[in-house]
Amino acid sequence: VSLYENYADEIASLIERGTLRAGDQLPSVRQARATRSVSASTVFQAYYLLEARGLVRAEPRSGYYVLPQAAPAPRRSNPKPGSRRVAVSELVFEVLGSVKARHIAPLGSAFPSPTLFPLEALRRAAAAGMRRLDAWSTVDDLPPGHEPLRRQIARRYLKLGMAVTPEQIVLSNGALDALNLCLQATTQPGDAVVVESPCFYAALQALERLNLKAIEVPTHSASGLDLEHLARVLERRKPQAVWLMTSFQNPLGSLMPEDKKRALVQLLARHQVPLIEDDVYAELYHGSQAPLPAKAFDTEGLVLHCASFSKSLAPGYRVGWALPGRYAERVARLKLMTSLSGSIPAQAALADYLQDGAFDRHLAQMRRALKRQQEQLLTAVERHFPAGTRMTRPLGGYFVWVELPAPIDALALHQAALGHDISLAPGPMFSARAEFGNCLRLNSGHPWTPQLAQAMATLGQLAAAQQHRGTALAGETQG
Ligand SMILES: Cc1ncc(COP(=O)(O)O)c(C=O)c1O
């Protein structure tokens, strides 16, 4: 073992034992050289190695800092077998209502902070886009939608190495509209649809609305849906469609490795089952490269890829799209039948904004902010939540999934937290059977403030209080 590996191992063990904690600074290169009588390059190599292992991060012109050491959340969920009708809406509406008030700490919100978006540049693009619109656009831009925007979206796929033409894209009112249209295009009432466990609650609501049954498939908190389980479900249960997220899944944050995405597409092609791929967080990766969607591996037009600008640029504009493969015409017709068309001025504004490099510059900035905020949130979980708490550390997006030790109940914690003006998203929102009663989804999409820090400390105290009460109660009943 070389000198630098030795030094890196020593620091790693200090982190593991908790002597060095999240946010602590490593000794400066000068200090380390002096105290250990080694060269600067040995110290640098050791720090690079620790960075590569995900234990520390470099802060330009400042030094190296210990990262939160997230214990993985449950490696794989374990939903009960069987399909079922879905009813999650009441809880979802209650939680969504609670995040609307501005004075509430938005840890349960599904949105990032509006301050992360380039509002002024969008305002200018909206004015310019409107000036360019001609009177006939109301007719020309009926589904599949405003052509200049479809061309800009197609150009963005090209950056991923995907050859997409504007004709293959159907514009929608946000991704949720696209997802609902794709679900409707691929199913009939009474059909069964595979979803993840846990999954985005709106998928459950869409199933509920269209009278479809959910088959929940276990999902790994790091690598997404369990493909072996899916293969068995496809054999035995003959679902009509699969709806899932392959990158930065909501709520887990899981990211399917590329090989697994390819295998998923091939497996579904063998069974001729369409995949509705919700990819709204794909642009918000923390690393240096955009993840490819499963759609990139689709050779049969069986993947209906849905995305939007809601999470990365302009939530209120309600502009999204589907790339529905062989279902494109059906999806465009359903769009016409259900809402005629999306809003053309909003589509024109985004087409104008996307013409130059402004979106990429904005995204680079937003990704850095989200990565930093995630560290701050994870550090706070580690500092304030009861021992035994586990959490995910996603490689993109802005959600963290937290598993609390027994007997803490996320729904009770949600009620208690609201009393302190704090929102959170309790685990049962993400399950057709109200599972994940000890889990929460927290939002790291907001710049870190003293108020957020205080909210996290309060949440930690509320969780600890629940744990003590629960343990005391269990003691009494046993005694
Ligand atoms: C996973 C997921 N899909 C889709 C959506 C909806 O996207 P849009 O606002 O573009 O309709 C959301 C928003 O919360 C989401 O979290």
The ligand as an ORCA input file, in Angstrom:
! r2SCAN-3c Opt
* xyz 0 1
  C     -42.169     12.210    -11.141
  C     -42.963     13.317    -11.694
  N     -43.535     13.196    -12.893
  C     -44.287     14.176    -13.415
  C     -44.510     15.335    -12.734
  C     -45.385     16.372    -13.335
  O     -44.652     17.154    -14.246
  P     -45.333     18.446    -14.898
  O     -45.340     19.507    -13.861
  O     -44.462     18.773    -16.063
  O     -46.696     18.070    -15.325
  C     -43.939     15.505    -11.463
  C     -44.213     16.709    -10.684
  O     -44.247     16.702     -9.484
  C     -43.133     14.476    -10.941
  O     -42.563     14.568     -9.744
*
